[in-house]
Amino acid sequence: MGNRSSSKVNHGRFPPNTASRCVTETLTVSHDFEVTNYPMLVGMGVGKFVSSSTFSVGGYLWNIRLYPDGVMKDSAGNMSVFLHYLSSANDVRTKFSLNILKKKGHGKLTNYPLLDYVFSAESGAYGYSSFFDNSELNSSSHLDHGRLTIRCVLTIIKTNPSEPTTNTNLVVAAQPNVQDHLKLMLTDGDGADVTFSVRGQLFNAHRCLLAARSPVFKAQLFGPMKETSTHGIMIRDMEPQIFGALLHFIYTDCMTDDYKEGQTRNLQHLLVAADRYGVDRLRLMCEGRLCD
């Protein structure tokens, strides 16, 4: 005789279900590391490096290290570039890219893909030991008066513990990521068709998006009084940091972490910029934070 199961059979009915959800969050930030008079650094010695300032992404500290003569003898003749994890907290899963920008910020000279790496206190650096041939760089017109800019686009990936959902028949759709795509479009500069110069710092942007978000940009870029050149529009009476925060809001509809708490002086300058370009939602958000 066969074994008899003690479980009940629900004839004609769906079996009872349970469900849970795992939420993965991402945060993407771009950092440009500018090195002036790069040819003068070549010859400083294998293993010697210069580093960017420390920047924060997702509550963790990072910097970029550039080895003009390579990180080791095997990479001599090539520059080496690494992203360094400076915090000693938890392991951090990342996706990031390191690339050299073309002169005047018009696109990328290199086209390295995204790297997927888990940083930890024991494994705190990852990158390229043979990033670019110095002879090719120095013998070409890639340098802008000796200036070299390396862009790091870093995404922090956080996966929260799974939790039960209340509606077991609900199919959870993926969260929209248009905001992330637009932010990446700004930081990468792909498809940009207008360049702004703010106290010598260049910002690449997309005219149609600016015009859709700001009536002032619309008039400046498409109106009767539009700029004759869209490849070098000078922005006066504004700091690069403030203009960058303005562009960030225009693309993402949210403020950067630097302006969410405190930072009264920067908020005041950002308020002026929002009013100047008719970005009303940003102006109201700045006013609200200044009144808190």
N, C-alpha and C positions, 0 to 999 in steps of 0.2 A: 504494500500500500504506500502511496505517496504521502509525504509530509503535509499536514494540514496547517495552513496559515491562520493565525489568530487575528490578523488584521481585517478590518471591514472593507468591503468594496463599495464605492459610491457609484452605483449604476446610473449612467446618464447625467452625472453631475461633474463639474470641474473640481478637482482636488483642492483642498485649502492651500493657499500659497503664502509665503513670506517673502519679503524683499528688503534689500539694503542698498545703500548708495555710497560710492567712494568718490569724493570730490578732489580733483587735482587743480591747484591754483598755480598760475604763472605770473611772473613779473619780469618785464624786459626793460633794460636801460642801455643806452649807448654812451661810450666814453671815448673822446678823441684825445690822443696823446701826441702833442706836437713837439718835434725836436728841431731846433734851429742849428744851422751850421753842421749838419750831419757829417759831411766829409771830414771835418776836423776831429770827429770822434773815432773814425776808423784808424786803427793803430794803437788804441789804448790797451789792447792786450786781450788774449783769449780768457774768457770767464769774467771779464769786467763788464759792468752794466750801468745803465742809467734807468731810472724808474719814473713812472708817472706819479702824480699825487694820489693819495689814497681816496678811493670813492666807495660809497656804500650802496649796496643793492640788496633788498630784502632783509635788511638788518645785519648783513655780513660785510666785512671790509675786504677790499681788493686793490691791487695795482697791476700795472703792466710793466714788465722789465724787458729792456732792449739791450742785447749784447752785440755791439757793432762788429766785433771780430769773432763772434760765435761763442757759444756757451762751453764748447770743448774743442780740442784740436781737430777732431774729425769734421767739424763744421767750419773750420777756418776758411776765410774768403767769403763766407756767407754771414749775414746777420741772423741772430736768433731772437725770437720773440716768445714770451711766455706770459700767461695770466697767472697771478699769484693770489692765493687765498690767505688772508692775513688774520682771520679770526680763528680761535681755537675751540669753537663751540661744536655743534653737531656736524655730521657729514652733510654735504650740500650737493644735490644733483643739479647739473647745469647743462644748458646747450649754449655754446658761444662761438663767435667767429672773430678772427683777427685778420685785418686786411690793410694794405697801404692805400691811401687815397691818392687820386691823381692831383696834378697841380690845380690850385684854386678850388679844390673840393669837387671837381666835376667827375663824379663816378669813382670807381675803384681801379687801382692799378693791378692788384692781385684779386683773385676770386676764389679764395679758400672756402670750403664748405663749412657748415656747422659742425662743431665737435661736441660729442656727448660724453661728459665726464663727471664723476663723483669726487668732489674735493673733500679732503679731511685734514686733520692736523698732521697726519703722517704723509699724505699725498697732497701737498699744498701748491703744486705748480704743474701746469700743462700748457703745451704749445708746440712750437716748431723750432728744432735745432738748426735747420737749414731753411730759413724763411725766405730770403731773397739774396741773389748774387750781388755783392757790392760792386763788382766791376761793371755789371750791366747797369746798375743804378747810377754810378758815378760817371759813366761814359754816355749817358743818355740825357734827355731833357726832362726826366721825370721829377727832378727836384725843383722846387720853387725857391730860387735864390738860396739853395742849400737847405731849405726847410722840408722836413719829412713829417707826415702825419699818419699815425696808425689808429685805426678805429676798431674798438672792441664793442660788439653787440652781445650783451650777456643776458640770458634768461635763467631765472631761478625757478625751479620746479618743486612745489610742495604738495605732497599727497597727504590729506587728512585721514584719520581713522574712519573706517566705514561705520555708518549708523543706520538703524532701521528706518524705513520709510513708512508713512501712515497709510497710504493708498496702495494696496498691493496690485491693483489693476492698472496703475499709472505707468506709462512708459516715459522715462525721463530722457528728454532730448538733450543733446549737447548744448552747452551754453554758447550763445553767439560770440564770435571773436572778431567782429568788424573793428572794434576799438584797437585790438592788438595788431591787426593788419595795417590799419592807418598809421599807428605809432611806428611800426617797422618801416613803412613807406617813408616816413619822415626821417628816421634815424639812418636808414640805408641810403636814401637819396636817389633810389632807382626811379627813372622816369621824370625826375625834376626838370622843370622848364623855366625856372626863375631863380636868381641868386641875389641875396641881400648881403650887404657889407655893413657890419655894425662895429665901429671902432677897430677895423682891420680883421675881424672874425667873420667868416663866410657862413651863410645859412642857405641851403638848397631847399626849395619848396615847389609846390604844384599850384599853378595859377588858378585853375578851376576850383580847387578846394578852398583856397584862400578867398576867392570871390564869393563862393557860396556861404561862407561863414562871416564875412566882414564886408559891410557896404563900402568902407573906406578902401580896402584892398580891391574891391570890385571896380570902383571908380579909377583907382590908380593903375590897374592892370588892363581894364577893358573899356573905360569911359573915354569921353572926348579928350580929357587931359591925361590920358595914359602915358606911362613912361615910354620913351622911345627905345630904350634898351631894357630887356628883361634879364640880362645876364650880369648885372652889376648895379643894382639899385642901392643907393646909399641911405641908411637909416641914421638920422641925427638925433642928438639929445636923448639917447637911450643906451643902457648898458647891454652887452651881449647876453648876460645871464637873464635879464628881464625879457629881451626879445625871444630868447629860446623858450622861456616859460610861456610866453604868449603863443608861440607856434605850437607848443605841446598841447595847450588847451584847445586851440583851433582844430587840431587833428584828433584829439581824444575826448574832448568835452569834460576833462577832469584836470585838476591842478596837480603839480608834482608834489612829492612829499615835503620838499623844502618850504612850501608855502602853506601847508595845512595847519601848522601850529606855530605860534610865535612869529618870529621874523617880521616884526612890525614894519621896519624900514623897507624890506623887499616887497611886502604886501602893498605898501603905499605906492611904490614905483610901478608895481604890476597893475594897480588900480588905474593909475594915470595912463598906462599903455592900453588897457582895455577900453577906457573912455576915448582915447585918441583914435582907436581903430573900430569903434562901434561894436565891440564884443560885449553885449549887454549882460549876458549871463555871467561871464567872468567878472564884470564890474560889480554886479550884485553880490557875488560870492566873496569878493575882496572886501566890500563894505561890511558884509555880515561878520567876517572874521575879525575885522578891525574894531567892530563894536562889541565883540565878546569880552 
